[in-house]
Amino acid sequence: MLDRIGDKWSVDVISVLGVDSRRFTELLRIVEGISQRMLTVTVRGLERDGIVTRTVHPVVPPRVDYALTPMGRTLLDTIRSLRRWAHEHAAHIDAARERYDRANR
């Protein structure tokens, strides 16, 4: 389970869906750097785990919306805290990686 909610793309998708439900193309546009294939894999996995719902509307062309489930919404505070922590410590992590890499060459 931690593999699912801890990966970069799942964190980003959950964060975006925490604001509002989105269509696939909106998610693709908003989540920077994600490929169509990776977004498909990510939302399918989140749906399988009960974190995201997928609603198909019977219109032409087909419209599909993704939204967080009530259980998925319980992750929002944790994910926001994780993202804030990562942002606040990014420079320290980069410096530590540089020191480590220099010492282990």
C-alpha positions as CSV (number, residue, x, y, z in Angstrom):
1,M,0.0,0.0,0.0
2,L,2.8,2.4,0.8
3,D,4.2,1.8,-2.7
4,R,0.9,3.1,-4.1
5,I,0.4,6.2,-2.1
6,G,4.1,7.0,-1.7
7,D,5.1,7.2,-5.3
8,K,5.5,10.6,-6.9
9,W,2.6,10.3,-9.4
10,S,0.1,9.1,-6.9
11,V,0.9,11.9,-4.5
12,D,0.5,14.4,-7.3
13,V,-2.8,12.9,-8.6
14,I,-4.3,12.7,-5.1
15,S,-3.3,16.3,-4.4
16,V,-4.9,17.5,-7.6
17,L,-8.1,15.5,-7.0
18,G,-8.2,16.9,-3.5
19,V,-9.3,20.2,-5.0
20,D,-12.0,18.9,-7.3
21,S,-12.9,16.0,-9.6
22,R,-11.0,16.1,-12.9
23,R,-11.2,14.7,-16.4
24,F,-8.3,12.6,-17.6
25,T,-7.0,15.3,-19.9
26,E,-7.2,17.8,-17.1
27,L,-5.0,15.6,-14.9
28,L,-2.6,15.0,-17.8
29,R,-2.3,18.8,-18.2
30,I,-2.0,19.6,-14.5
31,V,0.4,16.9,-13.3
32,E,3.7,18.1,-14.7
33,G,5.9,15.6,-16.4
34,I,3.5,12.6,-16.3
35,S,3.0,10.6,-19.5
36,Q,-0.4,9.5,-20.7
37,R,0.6,5.9,-20.0
38,M,1.9,6.6,-16.5
39,L,-1.3,8.6,-15.6
40,T,-3.4,5.6,-16.8
41,V,-1.4,3.2,-14.7
42,T,-1.6,5.6,-11.7
43,V,-5.4,6.3,-11.8
44,R,-6.1,2.6,-12.4
45,G,-4.0,1.6,-9.4
46,L,-5.6,4.3,-7.2
47,E,-9.1,3.1,-8.3
48,R,-8.2,-0.5,-7.6
49,D,-7.1,0.5,-4.1
50,G,-10.4,2.4,-3.4
51,I,-8.7,5.8,-3.3
52,V,-10.2,7.2,-6.6
53,T,-13.5,6.7,-8.3
54,R,-13.9,6.7,-12.1
55,T,-17.3,7.9,-13.4
56,V,-18.1,7.4,-17.1
57,H,-20.8,9.7,-18.4
58,P,-23.0,8.4,-21.2
59,V,-22.3,11.2,-23.7
60,V,-20.6,11.5,-27.0
61,P,-17.7,11.8,-26.9
62,P,-17.4,9.8,-23.7
63,R,-16.6,11.8,-20.6
64,V,-14.7,10.2,-17.7
65,D,-14.3,12.0,-14.4
66,Y,-11.9,11.0,-11.5
67,A,-12.5,11.9,-7.9
68,L,-11.3,11.0,-4.5
69,T,-13.3,8.5,-2.5
70,P,-14.1,9.3,1.1
71,M,-11.1,7.1,2.1
72,G,-9.0,8.9,-0.5
73,R,-9.9,12.2,1.1
74,T,-8.4,11.0,4.4
75,L,-5.0,11.0,2.8
76,L,-5.1,14.7,1.9
77,D,-3.7,16.1,5.2
78,T,-0.9,13.5,5.2
79,I,0.0,14.1,1.6
80,R,0.0,17.9,2.0
81,S,2.3,17.5,5.0
82,L,4.6,15.2,3.1
83,R,4.8,17.7,0.2
84,R,5.4,20.6,2.5
85,W,8.2,18.7,4.3
86,A,9.8,17.7,0.9
87,H,9.7,21.3,-0.3
88,E,11.1,22.7,3.0
89,H,14.0,20.2,3.0
90,A,14.8,19.9,-0.7
91,A,18.0,22.0,-0.4
92,H,19.2,20.0,2.6
93,I,18.5,16.7,0.8
94,D,20.3,17.9,-2.3
95,A,23.3,19.0,-0.2
96,A,23.4,15.6,1.6
97,R,23.3,13.7,-1.7
98,E,26.2,15.8,-3.1
99,R,28.3,15.1,0.1
100,Y,27.5,11.4,-0.1
101,D,28.3,11.2,-3.8
102,R,31.6,13.0,-3.3
103,A,32.6,10.8,-0.4
104,N,31.7,7.6,-2.3
105,R,33.3,8.2,-5.7
